[in-house]
Amino acid sequence: MHKGMSLFLLAAMLASALALICRSCMTTLRGGDRTVEAKISAYDAQIAALGVIDADQILYREARPLVPTGLTVLRAIAVGPGDRIYAGGGRNLVVLSPQGETLRSQTLDGDISCLAVDATGRLYAGLGAAIQAFDPEGRPTATFAGIGTNAIITSLAATDDDVFVADARSLTVLRYTPDGILKNTINGRQGQPEEIGFIVPSPFFDLMLGQGDTMWIVNPGRHRLEEYAFTGERIGAWSERPGAGIENFCGCCNPAHVARLADGSIVTSEKGLSRVKVYAKRGRFTGVVAAQDLFDGAAAGLDLAVDSKDRILVSDAVRLQIRVFELK
């Protein structure tokens, strides 16, 4: 591991551990010292205050949620041709109409971690350390090789000619053909060994297609998005945005998931402080899709997808729903 990256990860881990220890100590003393109790109340109030959003900043309203019947776990969603919605969790996959009717369901060979569908309807499923490809009718067509048995596949994106795979273990994005032949890898270092590259302290390492032959990769430990050509050259990057403010990304490593609107704007979701927001392509905060109070406390890893009508779909693993948000 790169020395700079090791130091960064160590600092992030220590900061997170200290925060947890402090909170744990305060909780342990809850029944005793009133001063400690007051500090706990102040801490809880500060956390609650972060979920309060100015109404003028909320640009979307929630529509009727979709319920993918047959799933006991909801981990990943994707949108395909005709705005068909693909939802997966555990070993089960369900395909829904745009209105939420079940069109197809099937059982895969492993636990689903992420999904992608190309313009032809070919489906790609991340199954932990493996990737399996399916034709539009759901028949298996390929299993990708060369990823490694220790891989942690966290995100997929697909065109008619390319499949991009984010591996949180190797801190790289791999580019494959639809048949599973490796083309090239992207490590975020631009050929410069002194560069840190991608910092991924937790198994949330997302990517999505951009405009033309470009893609966006989340660098979660640096709280930013980076734009790359398919061949691996970095085109640009957002300024780093650590912090709990509404325009920033909280915690050690966010955003957790991203999606793109038709005009190139980017939708983000965060873990920890669960909220969904919209940014202009170059990183200017635009507004809020869904505030923290819309999600249950345990909600985390809100996967995102956008359909042809620019409806924003958010996976809610607690309620086992696909939450739907439309522009006001």
C-alpha positions in Angstrom: 0.0 0.0 0.0 1.2 3.5 -0.8 2.8 5.2 2.2 0.7 8.4 1.9 -2.4 6.3 1.7 -1.5 4.3 4.7 -1.1 7.4 6.8 -4.4 8.8 5.5 -6.3 5.7 6.3 -4.7 5.4 9.7 -5.7 9.0 10.5 -9.2 8.3 9.3 -9.5 5.1 11.4 -8.1 6.8 14.5 -10.5 9.7 14.2 -13.5 7.4 13.8 -12.4 5.2 16.7 -11.9 8.2 19.0 -15.4 9.4 18.1 -16.9 6.0 18.9 -14.9 5.7 22.1 -16.0 9.1 23.3 -19.7 8.4 22.5 -19.4 5.0 24.2 -17.9 6.5 27.3 -20.5 9.1 27.5 -23.3 6.5 27.1 -21.7 4.3 29.8 -21.9 7.2 32.3 -25.4 8.2 31.4 -26.9 7.0 34.7 -24.4 9.0 36.8 -22.9 12.4 36.4 -25.5 15.0 35.3 -22.7 17.0 33.6 -22.0 14.0 31.4 -25.8 13.6 30.8 -25.9 17.2 29.7 -23.0 16.7 27.3 -24.8 13.7 25.8 -27.9 15.7 25.3 -25.9 18.5 23.6 -24.2 15.9 21.4 -27.5 14.3 20.4 -29.0 17.7 19.7 -26.0 18.6 17.4 -26.6 15.3 15.4 -30.3 16.0 15.2 -29.7 19.5 14.0 -27.7 18.2 11.0 -30.9 16.6 9.8 -32.7 19.9 9.7 -32.8 21.3 6.2 -34.1 24.7 5.0 -37.3 24.0 3.1 -36.1 26.2 0.2 -33.2 23.8 -0.3 -35.4 20.7 -0.9 -36.0 20.5 -4.6 -37.8 17.2 -4.8 -41.0 15.6 -3.5 -41.5 11.9 -2.8 -43.8 9.9 -4.9 -45.3 6.5 -4.2 -42.5 4.0 -3.3 -42.0 0.8 -5.2 -41.9 -2.5 -3.4 -39.9 -5.3 -5.1 -41.8 -8.3 -3.8 -39.8 -11.5 -3.2 -36.8 -9.7 -1.7 -35.9 -10.1 2.0 -32.7 -8.0 1.4 -32.4 -4.9 -0.8 -28.8 -4.1 -1.7 -28.7 -2.7 -5.3 -30.8 -1.1 -7.9 -30.4 -0.2 -11.6 -32.5 1.1 -14.5 -32.5 -0.5 -17.9 -34.2 0.0 -21.3 -37.8 1.0 -21.1 -37.2 2.3 -17.6 -37.3 -1.3 -16.2 -36.0 -1.4 -12.7 -33.7 -4.1 -11.5 -33.5 -4.7 -7.7 -31.3 -7.2 -6.0 -30.4 -8.5 -2.5 -29.1 -11.7 -1.2 -29.2 -14.1 -4.1 -32.5 -12.8 -5.5 -33.1 -10.5 -8.4 -36.4 -8.8 -9.3 -37.2 -6.9 -12.5 -40.0 -4.3 -12.2 -41.9 -2.1 -14.6 -41.6 1.6 -14.1 -44.8 1.5 -12.1 -43.5 -1.3 -9.8 -45.2 -4.5 -11.3 -43.0 -7.6 -11.1 -41.9 -8.6 -14.6 -39.4 -11.3 -13.7 -37.5 -12.8 -10.8 -34.6 -15.1 -10.6 -32.0 -16.6 -8.2 -28.3 -15.9 -8.9 -25.2 -17.9 -7.9 -24.1 -15.5 -5.1 -25.1 -12.6 -3.0 -25.7 -9.4 -5.0 -23.5 -6.4 -4.2 -24.2 -4.2 -7.3 -26.0 -4.2 -10.6 -25.7 -2.5 -14.0 -27.7 -2.8 -17.2 -26.6 -1.6 -20.7 -28.7 0.0 -23.4 -29.4 -3.4 -25.0 -30.7 -4.9 -21.7 -27.7 -7.0 -20.9 -27.4 -7.3 -17.1 -24.3 -7.5 -15.0 -24.3 -8.5 -11.4 -21.6 -8.1 -8.8 -21.6 -11.2 -6.6 -19.0 -10.3 -3.9 -15.8 -11.2 -5.6 -17.3 -12.3 -9.0 -19.3 -10.8 -11.9 -21.8 -12.6 -13.9 -23.4 -11.4 -17.2 -26.9 -12.1 -18.4 -28.7 -11.5 -21.7 -31.9 -9.4 -21.7 -34.0 -12.5 -20.9 -31.9 -13.3 -17.9 -29.9 -16.2 -19.3 -26.2 -16.3 -18.1 -23.7 -15.4 -20.8 -20.3 -14.9 -19.1 -18.4 -14.9 -15.8 -15.6 -12.4 -15.6 -12.1 -13.7 -14.8 -9.0 -12.1 -13.4 -10.7 -10.1 -10.6 -9.3 -12.2 -7.8 -11.0 -14.2 -5.0 -10.4 -11.5 -2.5 -12.0 -8.7 -4.6 -14.8 -6.6 -3.1 -17.0 -5.6 -6.0 -18.9 -2.5 -5.0 -20.1 -0.9 -8.3 -20.6 -1.6 -12.0 -21.4 0.5 -15.0 -21.9 -0.7 -18.6 -22.0 0.5 -22.1 -22.6 -1.6 -25.2 -18.8 -2.1 -25.5 -17.4 -1.8 -22.0 -18.1 -2.9 -18.4 -16.5 -1.0 -15.6 -15.9 -2.7 -12.2 -15.0 -1.0 -8.9 -13.0 -3.2 -6.6 -12.7 -1.8 -3.1 -10.0 -4.3 -2.2 -7.5 -3.5 -4.9 -8.6 0.2 -5.0 -8.9 0.1 -8.7 -11.5 0.2 -11.5 -11.2 -2.5 -14.1 -12.5 -2.1 -17.6 -13.8 -5.3 -19.4 -15.4 -6.2 -22.6 -19.0 -7.5 -22.2 -17.6 -11.0 -22.6 -15.3 -10.6 -19.6 -11.9 -9.8 -21.2 -9.9 -7.3 -19.3 -8.9 -4.1 -21.2 -7.3 -1.8 -18.7 -7.3 -0.7 -15.1 -7.6 2.7 -13.4 -5.9 3.3 -10.1 -6.2 7.1 -9.8 -2.5 7.7 -9.7 -2.1 8.9 -13.3 1.2 7.1 -13.6 2.7 9.0 -10.6 3.7 6.7 -7.7 3.7 9.6 -5.3 -0.1 10.2 -5.9 -2.4 8.7 -3.3 -4.9 7.3 -5.7 -8.3 6.1 -4.5 -8.8 6.1 -0.7 -11.5 3.6 0.3 -11.7 3.0 4.1 -15.0 1.1 3.8 -16.7 -1.1 1.2 -18.3 1.9 -0.6 -16.5 2.7 -3.8 -19.0 3.9 -6.5 -18.7 4.8 -10.2 -21.0 5.8 -13.0 -20.9 6.7 -16.7 -20.5 10.3 -17.7 -21.1 12.0 -21.0 -19.4 10.5 -24.1 -16.5 8.2 -23.3 -16.1 9.4 -19.8 -16.9 8.1 -16.3 -17.1 9.4 -12.8 -15.4 7.6 -9.9 -16.0 8.4 -6.3 -12.8 8.9 -4.2 -14.6 8.5 -0.9 -11.7 9.1 1.5 -11.1 12.4 -0.3 -14.8 13.3 -0.2 -14.9 14.1 -3.9 -15.7 12.8 -7.4 -13.1 12.4 -10.2 -13.8 12.3 -13.9 -11.9 9.9 -16.2 -11.6 8.9 -19.8 -12.4 5.3 -20.4 -8.7 4.7 -21.1 -7.8 5.9 -17.6 -6.7 9.6 -18.0 -8.1 11.9 -15.3 -10.1 14.7 -16.8 -10.9 16.6 -13.7 -11.9 16.4 -10.0 -14.1 18.2 -7.6 -12.7 20.1 -4.7 -12.6 17.9 -1.5 -15.7 18.4 0.6 -15.3 17.0 4.1 -17.7 18.1 6.8 -21.3 17.8 8.0 -22.6 20.9 6.3 -25.3 20.3 3.8 -23.0 21.1 0.9 -20.3 18.7 2.2 -19.8 14.9 2.7 -19.7 13.7 6.3 -17.7 11.0 8.0 -14.6 9.2 6.9 -15.6 8.4 3.4 -18.5 9.7 1.4 -20.5 9.9 -0.9 -21.5 6.3 -0.9 -23.4 6.2 -4.1 -23.9 8.4 -7.2 -26.1 8.7 -10.2 -26.4 11.2 -13.1 -29.3 13.3 -14.3 -30.0 14.0 -18.0 -28.4 17.5 -17.9 -25.2 16.1 -16.4 -26.0 17.0 -12.8 -24.9 14.4 -10.2 -27.0 12.9 -7.4 -25.2 11.7 -4.3 -26.2 9.7 -1.2 -24.3 9.4 2.0 -24.0 6.7 4.6 -24.0 7.6 8.3 -25.8 10.9 7.9 -28.4 9.5 5.4 -29.2 12.2 2.9 -29.5 12.5 -0.9 -28.4 15.7 -2.7 -27.8 17.1 -6.2 -24.7 18.9 -7.5 -23.8 20.6 -10.8 -21.3 18.6 -12.9 -18.3 20.4 -11.5 -19.3 20.1 -7.9 -21.4 23.1 -7.0 -24.1 22.2 -4.5 -27.6 22.6 -6.0 -30.0 21.3 -3.5 -31.5 18.4 -1.5 -33.5 15.4 -2.8 -34.2 13.8 0.5 -33.2 14.9 4.0 -32.1 12.6 6.8 -35.5 12.6 8.5 -37.0 10.6 5.6 -34.9 7.6 6.4 -34.9 5.3 9.4 -31.9 5.5 11.7 -30.4 2.2 10.5 -30.6 3.2 6.8 -27.2 3.1 5.1 -25.8 2.6 1.7 -28.6 4.2 -0.2 -28.1 2.9 -3.7 -29.2 5.3 -6.5 -30.6 5.1 -10.0 -32.2 7.6 -12.4 -34.7 6.8 -15.1 -35.4 8.5 -18.4 -37.9 10.9 -16.8 -35.2 12.0 -14.3 -37.0 10.3 -11.4 -34.5 9.6 -8.7 -34.7 6.1 -7.3 -33.3 5.4 -3.8 -32.9 1.9 -2.4 -34.1 1.7 1.2 -32.8 -1.5 2.8 -34.7 -0.9 6.0 -38.1 -0.6 4.5 -37.3 -2.9 1.6 -38.6 -0.2 -0.8 -37.4 1.7 -3.7 -38.1 5.3 -2.8 -39.1 7.6 -5.7 -38.4 11.3 -5.9 -39.6 13.8 -8.5 -38.6 17.4 -9.1 -41.1 19.8 -7.6 
